[in-house]
């Protein structure tokens, strides 16, 4: 399962789902409770599409240390979250289908 937090205006969630991924959208602001409610304990990755939710990265890593974290946003990743983020991608550089394929390939390789 992949958790997706943020508006996802660029369609990464749809691209992941089109490739067969189980995508669960985090409702509202990504907080500890909303991550737990969305199933962070069973998730393999967290995708953030809005850097306003970047404070969720250390929270998610605390709840699930092996969680893969990907940001897909035109905004800069805050310094405090950079060390806990596995991949930061600007949608202007890579299309959502390319990012989706790479993320799913990397998750499959770690099985």
QUIWODA-V296868 format. One record per run of one state. SS is the DSSP state (~ for helix, > for strand, _ for the rest). FROM is the first residue (numbers start at 1). LEN is the number of residues. Records with the same first field share a line. If there is no record, write none. Layout:
SS = FROM-LEN ; FROM-LEN
//
This chain:
_ = 1-1 ; 6-6 ; 19-4 ; 26-6 ; 39-1 ; 43-2 ; 49-2 ; 54-1 ; 64-4 ; 73-6 ; 83-4 ; 90-6 ; 110-2
> = 2-4 ; 23-3 ; 45-4 ; 68-5 ; 87-3
~ = 12-7 ; 32-7 ; 40-3 ; 51-3 ; 55-9 ; 79-4 ; 96-14
//
